[in-house]
Amino acid sequence: MATLDGQQLDRDSPVPLWFQIAELLRKSIESGEVEAGDRLDNEIELSEKLGVSRPTMRQAIQALVQKDLLVRRRGVGTVVANRRIKRPVALTSLHDDLTATGRKPSTKVLAMEEVPSEPEVARELGIEPGDPVLRLQRLRLADGLPLAIMDNTVPVKVLSSALLVDDLERAGLYELLRAQGVRFHSAHETIAARTATAREARLFEASRNATVLTMARTAYDPAGTVIEFGQHSYLASRYSFEINLYLK
């Protein structure tokens, strides 16, 4: 359990007490002194230890909830949130990125079926409407927590052999496609944000008004042929995109 034992507040400082408390908690979290999943003492205990009012303590905690450093869980209390995953914007798979950063990825295949391509998807894939495509829907977890909902469509002509559910649960899509001889060269990607749908909130085990980041990607091989079209959503409190910019 995370506490503030032995911490001192400067009551003569112009800095509000709630902000000082929030900073003490933030430093404890970011230094690793308290870890993800640790539960805070309740507001009454913390306010008594620090000699502040409950509203002051509540304001400090709420400030860190808004920064996604703390999360309130019904029946549990206030706990330290899991580290947000920062992913570089690059032509890589989420599965590989999680593994490379020491996180443990796992996958639940929600759907996998060969269907005729719809006009909008066919346009993204550069094929004729009605051409066969493999549509995949997966829930990607990191360290057991739902992180991303991935909807990918692959032209059947790209595949040299069928993909299996077991394969998709143990490896990333790009790894499996490369194993079939597919070569990735470039991609066009669009990133946005919106409120979660009811289905997304349920799969993410999040509130209905949770924010999700969305990414639409069209990937190409060296010849300019489209390999796959993906539409993904990520729970914003657990995920962010990271971009490096350079002066031309």
Buried (B, 14 or more C-beta within 10 A) or exposed (E): EBBBEEBEBEEEEEEEBBBBBBBBBBEBBEEEEBEBEBBBBEBEBBBEBBEBEEEBBBBBBBBBBEEBBBBEEEEEEBBBBBBBBEBEBEEBBBBBBBBEEEBEBBBBBEEBEEEEBBEEBBEBBBBEEEBEBBBBBBBBBBBEBBBBBBBBBBBBEBBEEEBEEEBBEBBBBBBBBEEEEBEBEEBEBEBEEEEBEEEBBEBBEBEEEBBBBBBBBBBBBEEEBBBBBBBBBBBBBBBEBEEEEEEE
